[in-house]
Amino acid sequence: MDAFVHEATYTFAYDSVAIATIIERSVRPEVGDIDDDRSRVQLSRSNSRIEITVEAADLVALRAASNTWLSLVDVAEAVADHSGAADT
């Protein structure tokens, strides 16, 4: 399959632009590096919101890529929280 026929979009809203920027900068280096022939991702930030769109050729690839990106965001949020970045 070469067409990405399945899609999931995840939106994360934060209390401040500063926190959203930290999370975005934490996960952005992975955009393009994790993509493969069955899935790809787009990342955008607007003010204090981050949107991640996962596209995949099949549902298994969509689930796997979604789990990966949700885990990356979860880790970035935990690190930001424990580092005191949430206090900015």
N, C-alpha and C positions, 0 to 999 in steps of 0.2 A: 504494500500500500504506500502510495506516495502522497496521498491527499490527507490533510489534517481535518477530519470530519467531526471530531468531538472537541468540545471546548468547555472550560470552567473558568470563571472569573471570581477572584477573591478580593474583597475590599477590606482594608484595615484602617480604622480611624483612630487617631491618637489625640492626646490632650494638647499637643503643641506641634508647631512646625519643626522645632528643634528635635523632638523625639522621632518624628517621621523621617527627618533627614538622616538621623543616626541609623535607623533601621534600614532605610534605602541604601545608604552607603555600605552597610554591612553585607547586604545580600546581592547588590548589583554586580560585583565581580563574577558571580556565578552565572549571570545571564550569558548565554552562548556557550559557556564551558560545559554545561550539563546537557544541553540540547543534543539530540541524536536523530537518527533517521525516522523515529516514530513519535517524537514529541519536541516541542519548543515552547518558549515562554517569552512574554513581553512584560516589562515592569515599567510602571509610571508612578510619579508622585505629583500630587496637586495639593499644595499647602500641607495640611496635617493628615492627608489621606494617601495611602499607597494602594495601587491596584496591580494585581498579578493575574495575567491571563495565560492559562495553560492550554495549548492546542495539541491534539494527539491523533494519531492514525487509528487507534483502537482504544477500547475502554480499559484494557489492562495497562497500556502505556499512560492513559490519562490518570488512572489511579496512582500509578507509581510516581509520575512526575508531580502530581498534586501533593502526595505525601512528602516528597522531597522538599518542595517549596514551602509547604506549611511547617515542616520541621525547621528549615532554615530561618524562617521568620520567628518561630517560637524561640529558638536559641538566641537570635539577635535581640528579641524582646527581653529575655531573661538576663542577658549580659548587660543590656542598657539599664535594666531595673536594678541589678546588683551593683552596678558601677556608680549609681547615683545620677545617671543621665536623666532619669525621669523627674528629677528635682529641678531641671533647668526650665 
